[in-house]
Amino acid sequence: MRFSLFIVIFFANLLFAGDSFAVDAPFVEGSIKMFSVLFIIVFLLVLLAWGLKRYGPVAKAKKALGLDILGQIALNTKASLALVRVGKSLLLIGVTYNSIVLIKDLSRDKFDDTISMVGMDDKHET
């Protein structure tokens, strides 16, 4: 973030420097200003997109519904498993290119018990 702020300040300095550059060709100064303005506009658009993704209406809806992807693992190039929290329930879903299938609906207690049993089995095997 500090680096991007430095870049914006650098290009803003180039843009508003005016006659501080001793440039022989007038088109070089104009092109520097043009690219500076272009960079600042692109940076502001990226910043706006990030802000909308983070704090926009979709993020608010996800927070209100309690929808969150806890983890996802690829089985192959076209299929994966995902653990999704919806409210207080955990859903294990299979995701393919064509469909999404509910594999298991876990309550929070069952999930914690299953994770603790898996952890105990791993300790006994070593």
Secondary structure, DSSP 8 states (H G I E B T S, - for coil): -HHHHHHHHHHHHHHH-GGGS--SSHHHHHHHHHHHHHHHHHHHHHHHHHHHHHHSHHHHHHHHHTEEEEEEEESSSSEEEEEEEETTEEEEEEEESS-EEEEEEEEHHHHHHHHHHHHHHHHHH-
